[in-house]
């Protein structure tokens, strides 16, 4: 009976003990599934940012951007993308509603686009509402990148588990219109 109690005690303690030792020896494995890469993504943009560049933060990454812009003195000020999903009926009308955001980017020589891969809804959203936005098989921000790719070419990309950054350049410098 004392052996059974000791065995149960060892089994209960073994998991947390092994996890703790692993986390001390390899800290990069500690809660890697909960790791957020906002700081790294925004730091990447900040380090690569040049005069004449503009940064566009898609609406689904605004909470992370707003937090880190308060914590770090970035050399860029981003255009904060509007959430116009409820005003729109499909991706075509959605892109038309985003036109005021896009028009601000035409003076840029290069455009940084930042979006979140995981948070595709906003706080308080109903599940899969509006339906047109979520029925696509690919993540909705990729529709934004497709729109940009009509006039821009990808120069660099930073991709993590939760944040993606594209550096885009105009295909034709004299015809900048999204």
Buried (B, 14 or more C-beta within 10 A) or exposed (E): EEEEEEEEEEEEEEEEEEEEEEEEEEEEEEEEEEEBBBBEBBBBBBEBBEEEBBBBBBBBBBBBBEEBBEEEEBEBEBBBBBBBBEEBEEBEEBBBBBEEBBEEBBEBEBBBBBBBBEBBBEEEBEEEEBEBBBEEEEBBBBBBBEBBBEBBEEEBEBEBEBBBBBBBBBEEEEEBEB
